[in-house]
Amino acid sequence: MDRLSPTDAGFYYAESENTPLHVGSVSVFEGPVPSYGDVVRLLLAKLPLVPRYRQRVRQVPLQLGRPVWVDDPHFQILYHVRHTAVPSPGGDEQLRNLAGRILGQRLDLAKPLWELYLVEGLENGRWALISKVHHCMVDGVAGTDLMQLVFDLTPDATHPEPQDWTPQRTPSSVSVIAGAVQDAVTHPLRQLPRLPGAGSLRRASKDAVRTSWQLAAGIPAAARQLAGPAARSLNGPIGPHRRWAWTEAQLAELKGVRAALGGTVNDVVLAGITRGFRDLLERRGDLRPELVVRSMVPVSVRQPGERNTLDNRISAVFVDLPVGEPDPVARLASVRRQMDDHKRTLAAVDARSIIAMGDFVAPTLLSLGVRAALATGQVLGQTVTTNVPGPRVPLYVLGRRMCSAHAYVPIAGGMRVAIGIFSYLQTMTYGINADFDAFPDVDVLARGIRAGVDELVAAAHDAASTSAGG
């Protein structure tokens, strides 16, 4: 039995009726649509690479320990791989509407936590795959590793034949409880070999004290940030339905802005999103000069040697998107300053150690803590923006080339809109997931993001022209 990490257990506990916590994607392909049987056989051949896809979550009685992964003795691939189609004319609007319905539905927590949909009927002879996997299984960065499950690097790749699979015996309740108690006792003891002597213990104590001081030193600034004039009109209760929209930009555009105006590509992305929220609030009559939209930005703390591991290695920072600022260059500078400050803080504080402290939190308290954190989300932020780097080479499924991909990230905790950014080849896409009732104007946000990129490109061109003329 493989126990969920504290972060993974937190995502599992946070699932509720109106807040399904899976991540997902919509991938569009060129070429003739494959048969449903071919897709099923491909998945069966690749599943041995990711055993987690045949496992389900089993909770420990009385929450004496964090849940564990166990083989599903009733695993049925035909339940997880499904077949559907979009209505005519099969354009982006029809695909987005279908994806919004599929991705807004909860996964069955009693089964392995993933689904894949083969979608026919797209215009120009295209087809799509809609995938969803629970956040407790994988974070966004590891999620790109999972593309090996169905994607190939060449159109003529061959695949092994599906192999028979026998699930491991389902553990009894007594063994699950015993394992939880043993893990609770032995986990702290397993840390002792890392402390070979008193000198190491003293150093560890000094490190803990230094980390505590570093965290305490940041509290006043964090308190001032949280007390600022955020656009709380965007917060509120979340319903069961979702609207989904997307827009895109070329990486060359974003890199050109970075070269001319400074910062990173991620800074430029956030500055473009700032314009989108500015347009949205202006259309609603809620825009004020001092207003910000506070975004939670997940940060990967995954080490290079930890790729291909199916659990979460993430922390998060909050960035105030300066929607009240009319100047796009000033908006970019503000985002850049904040991100630079966060990078220095993460360099000074061992975020991985802070996350690992969850190993010592009782499961019941962990469950209550996650739900309390979600309940305060309305105070902490208005949106989530997460940027996951994708491949710069073409990907194929059964010989068909993927031409575009769009990311889906969940909404929760009073934050009724989230933006998943994904790069593939030379294109960066923005997948916008929003509560259906709260965001009938989600397209205003999507168009505003594209306008934000355009005005930054124009500002970069002006800066380059001025520099050349000077």
N, C-alpha and C positions, 0 to 999 in steps of 0.2 A: 504494500500500500504506500503510495506516494502522497504525502500530506501537502495541502495547499499552503503556499507561503502566506504571511500576514497580509501582504498587498493583494494577492489573488483572493484570499478569503474575504477581504474587505469588499472587492467588486462583487463577489457572490452574495454576500449578505445585503448589499445595497440594492439588489434587484427587487423591484416591486411592480404592482399591477400596471402603473402608468410610466414606469421608467425601466424598460428593458435595457440591459447594459451589455449589449454586444456591439462589436465593431464590424464593419462590412465594407464591401466594395462593389462597384459595377464596372465590368470590363467588357469592352465592345470589340468585336473581331470582324475581319474581312474574310471573304471566301464562303463556300457552301457550309451551311449549318451541319454539324455532325449529328449522328443519330443519338437518341437518348441512351441506347445500349452501349454505344462506344464510350460515352462519357462515364457511365457507370463502371465499365470495365477498366477505364483509365484510373478512376478513383480507387478501385479495389486493388489495382497493381501498385499504386503509390502509398496506400495506407500503412504498410509496414514501416515506412520512413517516419511516420508520426503516430506512434501507438496511442497517444492521447485521444485521437479522433474516434477510438473505439471504447473510450472510458467515460464514465459518468461520475458525478459528484455524489459522495455518500456522506451524510452528516453523522457526527458522533453523538450518540444518545446523551441527553442532558447537557450538550455543548461542553463536554469535558475536554475536548481538544478541537483543533481546527479540522474542517472536513478533509476527506481523503479521496483520491482518485482510485476507482476500482473498475475492472473490466465489466462491460455491459454484456451479460449472458444472452440478452435478447437483441443484440445489435443487428440492425437490418439496413443495408445500404440504400434500399429503395425508399426508405422513409426520409433519409437525409439528402438524397439527390432527387430533384424534382424537375418537372417539365412544364413550361407555360409559353404564352405568346402575348405580344402586344397587339392592340387593335390597329387597324389602318388609320393613318398612313405610315405608322411605325417610326415617327420622328422622335426627336429628343424629348418633346413634351410627353408623349405616350410612355416612353421608357422611364422618365422621371416619376410619372404618376404611379406606374407599376412598382418601381423600386421603393417609392415612399410607402406604399402599402405593405410590401414584403418586409422591408427593413424595420417598419414600425411595429411588427408583431413579435411577441415574446417567443424565445426558444423554450422548448419543453425541458424544465430543469430535471426531470426524471430520466432524461436520455443524454447521450453525448451532445455537447453544446455547440452544434454547428449545422448549417444547411447550405446547399448549393443549388441554384436554379438555372437551368438551361432555358434561354429566352429566344424564341423565334419571332419572325415577322417584322424585323427592322427594315427600314427603307434602304435602298441601294444594295440589297442582298446581304446585309450584315446580320449578326446575331450577338448575343451577350451572355455573360455569366454574372449572376448576382450571388454573392457569397456573404455569409454572416457567421461569426464565431464569437462566443462569449468572452468578454474582457478578462474574466478570471483565468482563461487559458493562455492568453498571449497579449503582449503589448504591441504597439504599432511597429516598433523597430524589428522585433522578432517576427512580426506578421509578414514583413517582406521576405524573411527566410522561408515562410510557409508556401511561397509561390512555387517552390520546387515540387509541391504536391501535385500540381496539375500543369505547370508551365515548363516549356522546354526552351533552350537557347537556339535550336535549329529546327527548321520545318520538317526535316527527315529523321527526327529522333525516333528511336525504337523503345518499346516498353516491355517489361517482363509480363508474363501471364499472371493473372491473379492466383494467389496461393490460398489454400485452406487456412483457416484461423480457428484456434481453440481458445476460448477465454479462460483466464485463470479462475480458480474456484472462488465464488463469492464469500468473503470473510464473514464470520458470524458476528453478532453484536458484541459478544464477549471479547472476541479478538480485537475488534475495532476499539472498544473501550480500553483494553489492556495496552494496545499500541499507543493510544493517546496518552495514557498515564506514563508509560515508559518514555515516550518522547519528551514529555514535560519534565521528567526527572533527568534524563540523560543529555538533553540538548545543552544546558549550561555546563555540564561536565565535559562535553566534547570541546568546549572552548578552552579548557585548562591547558591542553598541550601547547597552545599558542602563547602561554605565559611560562617560559622555562625557569624563571627565577624572580627574585624580589625586584631586581632592576627593571625587568619588563613590566612587573606589576606597577611599579612607581611611574614608569613612562606612560602606561595605559591610563593610570589615574590622572596624570597631568594632562594627557590628551583629552580625557573626558571633561576635566575642568575647563580647559581652553575652549572646547567645543561649546560648552554651556555658556561661557562668557560671550563667545561670538554670537550665539543665538540670542542671548539677552540683549546684546548691543544693538541688534537689528529690530527689537520690539518697538521702540519709539517710532522709527521710520515706518514700520509696517502699520502701526496704529494710525499714524497720520494718513497713510495711503488709504486705509479702509474707511476712514472718516471723511474722505474727500467727496466732492459732488459727483458721484457716479450716476449713470443713467438708469436709475432703479425702476423706471417705467417699463424696462425690458424684462424685469423679473416678474415672477408670479407662479401660480399653480400650473402643472403640466397635465395635459389630457392624454388620451390613449392614441391619438392619431398624429401623423407627421406629414409635413410638407418637405419636399426635397428639391433643391435647385443646384445648379452648378454653373461655373464660369471658368475661364482658363486664361493663362498668359504664357508667353514663350520665355524659356530660361534666358535666352539672349537678351530680352528686354530687361529682365530683372538684374542680370549681371552688368548690363550697361549702366543702369542706375547706380548700382553699387560702386562701379569704377569711377563714376563722375561725382557722386554725392557722398560716398563713404558708407560705412556700415557693412552688414552682411546681407546675403540674399534673404535670410529669414527676417532681418529688420525691414527690408524693402517689402516683403510679403505682408508683414503686420501693418506697415504704413498704408499699403493699398487697401487692406481690410478696414482701416480706420476711416477712409473716405466712404466706404460702403455703409458703415454705421452712421456716419455723418449725414449722408443722403437720406437714410431711413428715418432718423430722428427729425430731420428738417421736414420731411414729408408729413410726419405725424404732428408737427408743431411743438416738439419737445426739445429742440436744440437750444442750448445756451452757451455763451462764450467759454465759461469755465468747466463745461461738462466733459467727463471722460466715460468711456466704456471699459470696465475692468475685465480683462481676459485672463483666464487661467491658461498657462502655456506649459504642457507637460514637457519634461526634460529627461532624456534617456541617461541613465547612469550605468548602462550595460557596458561591460568591458569587451574588448575584441575577442577574447577567448570564450565569451559566453554566448556567442551567436549560436543559433539552432537549438537553444534551450527554451522550452515552452513554459515560461512563467514571466512575471512582470518585473522589470528593473527600471522603475521610473520614479522621478520626483516631479515637482511642479513649482513654477514661479507665477506671480501675478504681475501683469503689465497694464498700465493705464493707457488706453488708446485715446489720444487727445482729439476727440471728435469736435470740440469747440474751436480748434485752431483752424483758420481758413487757409493757411499757407502750407502746401504739401511738403515743402522742404523742411519747414519747422516741425511738422508732424513726424517726419522721418528722423530728424535730429532728436526729438523727445524719446521716440521708441528706442533709438540707438543708445542713448544715455542709460535708460532703464535696463536694457539687456546687458550692457557692459557692467553695470553694477551687480546684476544678478550673477553674471559669470564670475566676478571676483568673490562674491559671497559663496557660491558653490565650490570654488577652488579652496576657500579657507575652511569650509565646513564639510565634513565627510558625510554627504547625503546618504551614501550607502549604509553607513553605520547607523544613522538615524532610522532608516527604513528597517534595518535588521533588528532594532529594538522591539519591533512588533512581535518577534519570536517569544518575548517574555510576557506578552499581554494575554490574559485569560480570554478564551474564545468568546464568552458571553460579553465581556467588556469590549472586546473588539467589535462585535456585532452592534452593540449599543453605540459605540464611538463612531462607527461609520455612518449609522443612521443620523446621529446628532450632527455630524459634519455636513451631511447632505441637507439637513434642515436649516443649517446656517448658510447654505450656498447663496441664498437670496441676498445676504449681507456681503459676502465675500466677492462675488463677481457677477457679471452679466452674460458671459459667454466663455466658450472653450475654443482655442485655436491650436491645432496640432499639425506639425509639418513633418511628414515622413518621407525621407529620400527613397526614391525608387530606382529601378535599373536604367542605365543609359544605353542598353542594347535591346534589340527587338526580342519580344517573347512570343511563344507559339503554344497553341493547344491543339493537339491532333493535326499538326501541320498548318493550322490557320493562324495568321498573324494578328496579334492584339494591336489595335490602332489607338485606343484610348482607355484610360482607367480613372475612376473617381472614387474617393474615399468617403466612408460614412463613419462618424463618431457619435456616440450617444449623448443625450441631454439628461440632466438630473439636477436635483437640489435647487430648484427655482431658476436655474439658468435654462431658458427656453430656446436657445439657439446655439449651435456648435458648428465649427467649420473644420473640415478635414482637408489638409493640403497634401497632394501627392504628385511627385514628379516622375515622368516616364519619357524616355528619349529626350526630346528638347522642349517638352511641354509640362507646365505645372497647372494642375487642376484644383479647383476649390469646390469641395462638396459641402453644401449648406443643408444641415438638418435642423428643422424648426418645428415647434409645436404648431399643429394645424390651426387651432383657433386663435392663437396669439400672433401668428405671422401670415395673415392673408396677403401681405405685401412683401413676401420673401424675395420676389423678383427684383424689387427696388434695391435690396441689399446686394444681390448678385450683380446687377448692372452697375451699382456704385463701386464695387470692388474693381471691375474692369475699368471704370472711369478713373479710379485711383491709380491704377497702373499706368494708364495713358498720360495722366498729368505728371506723374513722376518721370516718365520717359521724356516728356516735353521739357521738364525742368532740367533733366540730365543733358539733353541736347543743347539747351541754352547755356548751361554751365560749361560744356565742352567748347561751344562756339566762343564764349567769352574768354576762356583760357587760351584758345588758339589765337584769338585776336590780340590778346595781351602779350 
